[in-house]
Amino acid sequence: MNKFQFMGRLTRDPESRVTPNTNTAVTTFSIAVNRRFADANGERKADFFNITAFGKLADFCAKYYRKGQQVLVEGRIQNRTWDDQNGQKRYATDYIVENAYFADSRRDQAMAEDVPSSSMDGEFITVEDTDDLPF
């Protein structure tokens, strides 16, 4: 099985383009994903991943994702190789998005510009900040 799932914050606004041969939309963005545990100094580290989306999903990410938003992305990992100008073999690992979601709280999403309310319906529940939680 070839699958990844990352939840993190966008480190920059997505960048979009269209492939010249097939006119396919391509959007790239980077997310910072916190590690589960702190290091010996008590600091939490993050890993940074470059993400690529194609087609309608690329259009969605370009339109609604913004720097600082927390998102959840799922997809597949692809490896590619090529020879550079000096004849050296180069390798890259690509994270190709197949599903993308908002992961901020509903309140944070509502404050974001241009996010359609219909994209959030049924995805989240609101929990009031009280000490009377049932668990």
N, C-alpha and C positions, 0 to 999 in steps of 0.2 A: 504494500500500500504506500502511495506517495502522497502525503498530505501534511500541511502545516496549518497552525492556528496561532495567530498572534493578537494580543490585545495591548495597545499602547497609544501613545500620543504622537500626532504628526509633528515632525520637526520643521517642516516647511510647507508652504502651499503646494498642491499638486501641479505638475507641469504636463500639458497636453500637446499632442501633435497628431498628425495623420500620416500613415505610411504612404509613400509615394506610389507604389505599385498596386496596392489593393484598396487604398482609401479607407483603411481600418483605423479607428480611433485608438490611440495609445496614451495612457496616463501613467505617470510615474510619481511616486512620493516616498518619503522615508518616515518610518515610525521608530520611536524609542520604546523598548519593552523592558520594564523593570525586572531584575532578577528576583527570585523568591527570597533569597537570604542576604543578609548584610555581610560585609567582609570582616576581617579581624578588627578593624578600626570602627566598626559599627555603621559604616557607610553602605548605602544601597547603590549598586551599580546598575547600569542599563546597557542593553545591546541595541544596536541600530541596524535596521534592515531596510534595504531598498526594495520597494514593491512595484510591480507592474500590473496594470489592468488593461484589457482590450475590449473593443466593441462598446455595447451599451453600458456595461459596467464601468468602462473608462470614462464615458460621458457623465455618469452618475457621480463618480469620485471627483472629477474635475469641477462639477457644478456645486456639490454640497460639502465636500471636505475642505477644511481650513486648518492652517497651522495652529497647534495647541489642542485640537479636538482629540478626544479619546475614541478610538475605533477598534473594531474587531474585524480581522480579515482572515479568510480561509482560502486555501488553494493548494497548488502543487509546486514542487521544486523541480527546476530544470537546470541541467548543466550544459554548458556550451564551450567549445574550443575553437581557436583560430590562430593563425600565424600573424604576428605583428610585422611592421615594416622591416625589422631586422631579422626576420625569419625565426624568431623565438615563439615557441608554443605558449599561448595564453589560455587561461581558464577563467570561467565566471559561473557563479551560481545565481540563478534568477528565481525570484519568488513571484509566481503568477497567481493573481487573485481570481478565484472562482465565485466567492461570496464575500460581500462587504456589508458591515452593519455599523450603526452609531452605538457607542458604548458609554457616552456621557450620561449623566442623570437627565431626566426629562426636563427639569428646570434649566439646566445648562443648554440643552438642545433648543429649548424654546427661545432662549436669548440669542442664539446664533441667527445670522441674517439668512434669508431666503431658504430656510429649511422647510419643506412642505409638511404641514401637520399630518397629512395622510401617511407620510413615510414613517411616522412614529406610532400610529394607532396600533394597539394590540401588542406592541413590543415591550412596553415597560409598565410597571405599576408604581404608584406613588406611595411612599412610606413616609409618614410624618416623623420628624426628629423629636421623639419623646423617649422617656425611660420606661414606658409601659409596653415594650415589645413582648410578644408572647413566647419568645424563646431566649 
